[in-house]
Amino acid sequence: MNKLLLLLFASTSVLAQNTWDYPLFSFDRYEIKKSQDYYEFQSSLRKDQDVLDEFKTSGILSYLLFEDNKIVVDENKDYHLLVNGLLPSNSMGKSLVSYVTGHAICNGDISSTSEKLNWDALKNTLYHNQPLINLLNMTAGDQRHIGDYYGGEDNRLIYSNVNGNNYSLEHIMKSDLANTKKDRQVYNYSALTTHVIFNYVLHKSGEDILDKVFNKHVKVKNNVYFTKTNKGQGQSARYSFYADRYDYLRIAKTIMDDWNSDTCIGDYLRTIYDLRITKNLNYKNKGGVHSYTQSYGGQFHFDVYGLNQIIIGMDGFAGQNILIDVDNKKIVVVNSKYKDYDWEEIVYEKYVH
């Protein structure tokens, strides 16, 4: 545990930028233990020349294509800085926080997506007493303080340049957002919004909710982790998540199965889809699901341009992507060091029928 997973997070979207995330084992963290009853994948493998070509020329580290209830393409690049095969989620972790939120609602810890955040930790800030759905949809009116609406970064406070991924919620609420008011509701992609959601969920549910989701429900084969902040007063949870490549697929398959089930968590996923908002972005870029989707709902990306089927999208810096076609039951999981692979060729085209 003393080795470092030197995957640095960067906030620029420049292609081929080095994208190492924060060193996992230098942060305090929530460790969710592996299940003894994990799902064992079946495989019927084929070689995909387009995928193989990307492994020769880009920073892609792992590629999994799941269809017909089995893995059909499985390519992996050994990388010497990985610890125990763990790969960072980057902002895909935002979607996983939403998934945990759904389980907290189903557990009765939170009443619904409409519950108001009447929490002392948020008092005298723009987030206090807002409906949870505003934050889930990135429409919390925080665009003058953080986020990309005004051309800023999703993780840095505009006025102080404080990195919202590192500083505790207590520090940010008391220092940067003290006496702030909610602005008009627009789509403003922000890391801090997820920071608030995650810590509110843990406040209401306790840390046991993480075990219920990943150990008991998903049934991961290996230990998985969320990290904690390391600066400012107190300490809080971060959405930065680490898992083995196959456990990302286990999570995606469970979400797909949940969507297609008559269960509370299935209802949650369908509800956030119904409550999704239009991004109103003035661009589309075939470089990832974040920039090539029209809608956002509950920390997930929806409505991929040119595709009619319902696809649940997760996107993380450096080209981390999970796309789940819930009707055709197809999943693509990509983990990468750089966002320099041909996304349209090896991800998007897999969903064009």
LINGISUL-V74223 format. One record per backbone hydrogen bond with DSSP energy under -0.5 kcal/mol. CO is the residue of the C=O (numbers start at 1). NH is the residue of the N-H. If there is no record, write none. Layout:
CO | NH
CO | NH
This chain:
4 | 6
5 | 7
5 | 24
6 | 8
8 | 21
14 | 17
20 | 8
23 | 26
24 | 27
28 | 228
29 | 31
30 | 32
30 | 226
31 | 33
32 | 224
39 | 41
42 | 71
47 | 49
48 | 52
49 | 53
50 | 54
51 | 55
52 | 56
53 | 57
54 | 58
59 | 337
61 | 77
62 | 335
63 | 75
64 | 333
65 | 72
65 | 73
66 | 331
67 | 70
70 | 67
71 | 44
72 | 46
73 | 65
75 | 63
76 | 78
79 | 82
82 | 84
83 | 86
85 | 245
87 | 243
89 | 92
90 | 93
91 | 94
91 | 95
92 | 95
92 | 96
93 | 97
94 | 98
95 | 99
96 | 100
97 | 101
98 | 102
99 | 103
100 | 104
101 | 105
102 | 106
103 | 107
104 | 109
104 | 110
105 | 108
112 | 115
113 | 133
115 | 132
116 | 118
117 | 119
117 | 129
119 | 122
120 | 123
122 | 125
122 | 128
124 | 179
124 | 180
125 | 128
127 | 130
130 | 117
131 | 134
131 | 135
132 | 135
132 | 136
133 | 137
134 | 139
135 | 138
136 | 299
138 | 188
141 | 183
142 | 145
142 | 146
145 | 158
147 | 152
148 | 151
153 | 147
154 | 191
154 | 192
155 | 164
157 | 161
162 | 157
162 | 164
163 | 166
163 | 167
166 | 230
166 | 231
168 | 172
169 | 173
170 | 174
171 | 175
171 | 176
172 | 176
172 | 177
177 | 180
184 | 186
186 | 188
189 | 148
190 | 194
191 | 195
192 | 196
193 | 197
194 | 198
195 | 199
196 | 200
197 | 201
198 | 202
199 | 203
200 | 204
201 | 205
202 | 206
206 | 209
207 | 210
207 | 211
208 | 212
209 | 213
210 | 214
211 | 215
211 | 216
212 | 217
213 | 218
214 | 219
214 | 220
219 | 39
220 | 35
224 | 32
225 | 242
226 | 30
227 | 238
231 | 168
233 | 171
236 | 229
240 | 227
241 | 89
242 | 225
243 | 87
244 | 248
245 | 249
246 | 250
247 | 251
248 | 252
249 | 253
250 | 254
251 | 255
252 | 256
253 | 257
254 | 258
255 | 259
256 | 260
258 | 261
261 | 263
263 | 267
264 | 268
265 | 269
266 | 270
267 | 271
268 | 272
269 | 273
270 | 274
271 | 275
273 | 276
277 | 296
285 | 287
285 | 288
286 | 344
288 | 292
290 | 293
291 | 285
292 | 305
294 | 279
295 | 302
296 | 277
297 | 300
300 | 297
301 | 313
302 | 294
302 | 295
303 | 294
304 | 307
309 | 311
310 | 326
310 | 327
311 | 313
312 | 324
313 | 301
314 | 322
316 | 319
316 | 320
319 | 321
320 | 316
321 | 334
322 | 314
323 | 325
323 | 332
324 | 312
324 | 326
325 | 329
325 | 330
330 | 325
331 | 66
332 | 323
333 | 64
334 | 321
335 | 61
335 | 62
337 | 19
338 | 340
341 | 343
342 | 346
343 | 347
343 | 348
344 | 349
347 | 350
348 | 351
349 | 352
351 | 353
